[in-house]
Amino acid sequence: MASRPRTFIDCWWVIHDGGLLLLIPYLLMLHRAWRGCRLRLFTLITDDDVSYEEVERRTKKFLESVRIDAEVVPIVFEGSVERIYERTIR
């Protein structure tokens, strides 16, 4: 059996919902077809957030508490949280 290249499951975490959005990629990774993949969690940094490092630290701490192994990739977003929410709903 040929080895497959390691791939990623990408998850965009826009609004902190207690981890429900992380459940889907976690469950995917339990299936043998996705078992070799790594989870990348993209989290948005808005003008309201403390700093890049602080958001990354808090997100990693949360992931540790729910025992999910993921790479955290903070993305700086220029705009308001209300605008993000509106675009997500549409």
Residue pairs with C-beta under 8 A, 6 or more apart in sequence:
4 36
6 36
6 37
6 38
7 36
7 37
7 38
8 37
8 38
8 39
8 40
9 25
9 28
9 29
9 34
9 37
9 38
9 39
9 40
10 40
10 42
11 21
11 22
11 24
11 25
11 39
11 40
11 41
11 42
11 70
12 42
12 44
13 21
13 22
13 41
13 42
13 43
13 44
13 59
14 44
14 84
14 85
14 88
15 84
15 85
15 88
19 62
19 66
19 68
22 41
22 63
22 66
22 68
22 70
25 39
26 39
26 68
28 34
28 37
29 35
29 37
29 39
38 69
38 70
38 71
39 68
39 69
39 70
39 71
40 70
40 71
40 73
41 59
41 63
41 70
41 71
41 72
41 73
42 73
42 74
42 75
43 55
43 56
43 59
43 72
43 73
43 74
43 75
44 74
44 75
44 77
44 84
45 52
45 55
45 74
45 75
45 76
45 77
46 77
46 79
46 80
46 81
46 84
47 78
47 79
47 80
48 80
48 81
49 55
52 74
52 76
55 74
56 72
56 74
59 72
59 74
60 72
63 69
63 70
63 72
77 84
